[in-house]
Amino acid sequence: MVMLRAAGKAWMFIGHAMSRITTPLVLGALYFGVLTPIALVARLCGHDPLCLRRPQQATYWADSTPMARAAFRQQF
């Protein structure tokens, strides 16, 4: 029993050490390999999802249309 406990602790130590190395590598590869090219293509196409470019207007007010009362009753 004692020998299995030591082997289990060693196995968990190895697993935690591997996860500390592989997790940042995988997430970094996904970020720089997938998200960065998508963002660059979107920027080259002129996509501005946060509306950071200043409009040529006198005010930043955005007009909205009022919603019907029935829309508030069936939210989902």
N, C-alpha and C positions, 0 to 999 in steps of 0.2 A: 504494500500500500504506500509506504513512504517513497519507494522508488518511482511509483507512478505519479505521486504528487510532485516530485521534483521534475519529472519529465513534462508534466502538464505546465508547471511554472515556466520551464525553459521554452516550451512550445509557445506559450502566450507571450513571452518576452520577444521571441523571434517574430511573431505575428505583429506585435505592436511596432517593433522596429521597422518591419517591412512596410507597414501602413503609413508610417511617418515619412517614408521615402516615396512610395508609389502614389499616394494620394495627391501630393502637390504636383508630381510629374504629369499625372493623368489630367488633372484639372487645368494645369498650365497648357498642356497640349490642346485640350478642348478650347480653351479661351483664345490662344494665339492661332490655332489651326482652323477654328470654325467661326467664332464670333468676330474676330478682328477682320478677316476678309469680307464678311457680310457687311460690317460697319463701313469699311472702305468703299465697297461698291455702292452702298446707299448714299454715302457722302458724295461720291463722284456723280451720282445721278441727281443730286440736289435735294435729297430727302431731308426734311427738318422736322422730326417728330416732336421736339420740345418747343418749336416755334421760337428759336433763339434769335433768328434774324429780325431786325427791327422793321416793322411795317412803315410804309410812307404815309402814315395817318397822323392826325393830331392827337388821337387818344388811343389807349390800349383797351378800351372797353369792347367786349365781345357781346354782340347781341345774341339773345337766345329766344327760342320759341317756348311759350308756356305749354306745360304738359296737361293732358286731360286727367280728370279725377280718377277715371277707371284705371289708369296706368299705375296709380299708387296702391290700388287694391290687389292687383295681380303682379307682384314684384318678381316672382320667380316663375 
